[in-house]
């Protein structure tokens, strides 16, 4: 890709993440001060590279899974979450809760903060929260996506067990599965973020977040990474 194509693709992805609507070429042409003809040529090149698609002839463009993977790879760094968000998450592990309760509290908090479905599995305890928030996102006027959520609920514990089995390192890294990657092969409309943790008791678990592919990756990765760090160091933070 040329430098200009990278800039156009980044702007297209950012716009789609924010609006959930195919991005019209006029928006991008105005942003970069390009003629309509020049912008259409650049978009055609991006389509040939498999980075953007056009859902309907009369619609704008949307990013492909390949584009999201490029976008995540080129995030300059994992951003720091805002101090109020840190304080809110820190509060979830206070108040004398046991490990099970604080894990539930963090899962609920992640769902509330991101409008995504959040999960945790530690030993045989499985927690989830955020279905109502997820279904209020614009994509879920589409029946096929709503049906996909029901399939997720039917298999969520198995998805989490697979993450526990296949990703054994506890290193605070967030694993990112876009569309049909990894354990999401039959659910191509979503992305899944997951991170491993170990409680002070020695119990190992995984915390995860599932949402539309146009989720705010930079913020969600930062939130999930911070939540995982809290679970890894809960004794120190509660003392």
C-alpha positions as CSV (number, residue, x, y, z in Angstrom):
1,X,0.0,0.0,0.0
2,X,1.1,3.6,-0.6
3,X,1.2,6.0,2.3
4,X,-2.0,7.7,1.0
5,X,-3.8,4.3,0.8
6,X,-2.8,3.6,4.3
7,X,-4.2,6.9,5.5
8,X,-7.5,6.4,3.6
9,X,-7.9,2.9,4.9
10,X,-7.3,4.0,8.5
11,X,-9.8,6.8,8.1
12,X,-12.3,4.5,6.6
13,X,-12.0,2.0,9.5
14,X,-12.2,4.8,12.1
15,X,-15.3,6.2,10.5
16,X,-17.0,2.7,10.2
17,X,-16.1,1.9,13.9
18,X,-17.8,5.2,14.9
19,X,-20.9,5.1,12.7
20,X,-21.6,1.4,11.9
21,X,-22.5,2.6,8.4
22,X,-20.7,1.9,5.1
23,X,-18.4,4.9,4.4
24,X,-19.4,7.1,1.5
25,X,-16.5,8.1,-0.8
26,X,-17.6,11.8,-0.4
27,X,-16.6,11.7,3.3
28,X,-13.1,10.4,2.5
29,X,-12.6,12.7,-0.5
30,X,-13.5,15.8,1.7
31,X,-11.2,14.6,4.5
32,X,-8.2,14.2,2.3
33,X,-8.9,17.0,-0.2
34,X,-9.1,14.6,-3.1
35,X,-11.3,14.7,-6.2
36,X,-14.0,12.1,-6.4
37,X,-12.2,10.4,-9.3
38,X,-8.9,10.1,-7.4
39,X,-10.6,8.8,-4.3
40,X,-12.5,6.2,-6.3
41,X,-9.3,5.0,-7.9
42,X,-7.6,4.6,-4.5
43,X,-10.7,2.7,-3.1
44,X,-10.6,0.4,-6.2
45,X,-6.9,-0.3,-5.4
46,X,-7.8,-1.2,-1.8
47,X,-10.6,-3.4,-3.0
48,X,-8.2,-5.3,-5.3
49,X,-6.0,-5.9,-2.3
50,X,-8.9,-7.4,-0.4
51,X,-9.0,-4.6,2.2
52,X,-12.4,-3.0,1.6
53,X,-15.7,-4.3,0.3
54,X,-18.9,-2.8,-1.0
55,X,-21.9,-4.5,0.6
56,X,-24.3,-3.1,-2.1
57,X,-23.7,-1.4,-5.4
58,X,-25.3,1.8,-4.2
59,X,-23.6,1.8,-0.7
60,X,-20.2,3.0,0.6
61,X,-17.3,0.8,1.6
62,X,-16.6,-1.3,4.7
63,X,-13.4,-2.8,6.0
64,X,-12.7,-6.5,5.5
65,X,-11.3,-8.9,8.1
66,X,-7.9,-8.4,6.4
67,X,-8.2,-4.7,6.9
68,X,-9.1,-5.0,10.6
69,X,-6.0,-7.3,11.0
70,X,-3.8,-4.7,9.3
71,X,-5.4,-2.0,11.5
72,X,-4.7,-3.8,14.7
73,X,-1.2,-4.7,13.7
74,X,-0.5,-1.0,13.0
75,X,-1.9,0.4,16.2
76,X,1.2,2.2,17.5
77,X,0.8,0.9,21.1
78,X,-1.7,-0.3,23.5
79,X,-3.3,2.9,24.8
80,X,-3.6,3.7,28.5
81,X,-7.2,3.7,29.7
82,X,-8.5,6.9,31.2
83,X,-8.1,7.4,35.0
84,X,-11.8,7.4,35.7
85,X,-12.0,4.0,33.9
86,X,-9.1,2.7,36.0
87,X,-10.8,3.9,39.2
88,X,-14.1,2.3,38.2
89,X,-12.4,-1.1,37.5
90,X,-10.3,-0.9,40.7
91,X,-13.6,-0.4,42.7
92,X,-14.8,-3.8,41.4
93,X,-12.2,-5.7,43.4
94,X,-12.8,-3.8,46.6
95,X,-15.2,-4.5,49.4
96,X,-14.1,-7.9,50.7
97,X,-15.3,-9.9,47.8
98,X,-14.0,-13.4,47.2
99,X,-12.3,-14.3,43.9
100,X,-15.5,-15.5,42.4
101,X,-17.4,-12.3,43.2
102,X,-14.7,-10.0,42.1
103,X,-14.4,-11.9,38.7
104,X,-18.1,-11.5,38.2
105,X,-17.9,-7.8,39.1
106,X,-15.1,-7.2,36.6
107,X,-17.0,-9.0,33.8
108,X,-20.1,-6.9,34.5
109,X,-18.0,-3.7,34.4
110,X,-16.4,-4.6,31.1
111,X,-19.8,-5.2,29.6
112,X,-21.1,-1.9,30.8
113,X,-18.1,0.1,29.7
114,X,-17.9,-1.4,26.2
115,X,-21.5,-2.5,25.2
116,X,-20.0,-5.8,24.3
117,X,-20.6,-9.3,25.7
118,X,-18.0,-10.2,28.4
119,X,-17.1,-13.6,29.7
120,X,-14.8,-15.3,32.2
121,X,-14.0,-18.9,32.9
122,X,-12.0,-20.0,35.9
123,X,-11.9,-23.7,36.8
124,X,-15.6,-24.7,36.5
125,X,-17.0,-21.2,37.1
126,X,-18.3,-19.5,34.0
127,X,-19.6,-15.9,34.1
128,X,-21.1,-13.7,31.4
129,X,-22.6,-10.3,31.1
130,X,-23.7,-7.8,28.5
131,X,-26.2,-9.4,26.3
132,X,-28.7,-6.5,26.5
133,X,-25.9,-4.0,25.8
134,X,-24.7,-6.0,22.8
135,X,-28.2,-6.3,21.2
136,X,-28.6,-2.5,21.4
137,X,-25.7,-2.0,19.0
138,X,-26.8,-1.0,15.4
139,X,-25.8,-4.3,13.8
140,X,-28.5,-6.2,15.6
141,X,-31.3,-5.1,13.5
142,X,-30.1,-7.9,11.3
143,X,-31.7,-11.2,12.2
144,X,-28.7,-13.2,11.2
145,X,-26.5,-11.5,13.8
146,X,-29.1,-11.9,16.5
147,X,-29.2,-15.6,15.7
148,X,-25.4,-15.7,15.9
149,X,-25.6,-14.4,19.5
150,X,-27.9,-17.3,20.4
151,X,-25.3,-19.7,19.0
152,X,-22.6,-18.0,21.1
153,X,-24.7,-18.5,24.2
154,X,-25.1,-22.2,23.4
155,X,-21.4,-22.7,23.0
156,X,-19.8,-19.9,25.1
157,X,-18.4,-22.2,27.8
158,X,-16.8,-24.4,25.1
159,X,-15.3,-21.4,23.4
160,X,-13.8,-20.3,26.7
161,X,-12.5,-23.8,27.4
162,X,-10.8,-23.9,24.0
163,X,-9.1,-20.6,24.8
164,X,-7.9,-22.0,28.1
165,X,-6.6,-25.1,26.3
166,X,-4.9,-23.4,23.3
167,X,-3.5,-20.2,24.9
168,X,-1.6,-21.3,28.0
169,X,0.8,-18.4,28.5
170,X,-0.1,-15.9,31.2
171,X,1.7,-12.8,30.0
172,X,-1.0,-10.1,29.9
173,X,-1.1,-10.2,26.1
174,X,-4.6,-9.9,24.6
175,X,-5.4,-12.5,21.9
176,X,-7.5,-11.1,19.1
177,X,-9.7,-13.2,16.8
178,X,-11.4,-11.4,13.9
179,X,-14.4,-12.9,12.2
180,X,-13.9,-16.6,11.5
181,X,-10.4,-16.8,13.1
182,X,-9.6,-19.1,16.0
183,X,-12.6,-20.4,18.0
184,X,-15.0,-18.2,16.0
185,X,-15.0,-20.1,12.7
186,X,-18.8,-20.4,12.5
187,X,-19.5,-16.9,13.7
188,X,-17.9,-14.6,11.1
189,X,-19.6,-11.3,12.1
190,X,-17.9,-10.9,15.4
191,X,-14.5,-10.3,17.0
192,X,-13.3,-11.9,20.2
193,X,-10.6,-10.6,22.5
194,X,-9.2,-12.8,25.3
195,X,-6.6,-12.7,28.0
196,X,-5.3,-15.3,30.5
197,X,-4.9,-14.6,34.2
198,X,-4.0,-16.4,37.4
199,X,-5.6,-15.6,40.7
200,X,-3.6,-15.5,44.0
201,X,-5.1,-18.9,44.8
202,X,-3.3,-20.3,41.8
203,X,-6.5,-20.8,39.8
204,X,-6.0,-20.0,36.1
205,X,-8.7,-18.3,34.1
206,X,-9.5,-16.5,30.9
207,X,-11.5,-13.2,30.5
208,X,-12.9,-12.3,27.1
209,X,-14.9,-9.8,25.2
210,X,-17.1,-10.4,22.2
211,X,-18.6,-7.7,19.9
212,X,-19.1,-6.6,16.3
213,X,-16.0,-6.6,14.1
214,X,-16.2,-2.8,14.1
215,X,-15.5,-2.7,17.8
216,X,-13.1,0.0,19.2
217,X,-10.1,-2.3,19.3
218,X,-7.6,0.1,20.8
219,X,-9.9,0.9,23.8
220,X,-11.2,-2.6,24.3
221,X,-7.7,-4.1,24.2
222,X,-6.6,-1.6,26.8
223,X,-9.6,-2.3,29.1
224,X,-9.2,-6.1,28.8
225,X,-5.5,-5.9,29.4
226,X,-6.0,-3.8,32.5
227,X,-8.8,-6.1,33.9
228,X,-6.5,-9.1,33.4
229,X,-3.7,-7.3,35.3
230,X,-6.1,-6.6,38.1
231,X,-7.0,-10.3,38.4
232,X,-3.3,-11.2,38.3
233,X,-2.5,-8.9,41.2
234,X,-5.7,-8.8,43.2
235,X,-4.1,-9.4,46.6
236,X,-1.7,-6.5,46.3
237,X,-4.4,-4.1,45.1
238,X,-6.9,-5.1,47.8
239,X,-4.3,-4.7,50.6
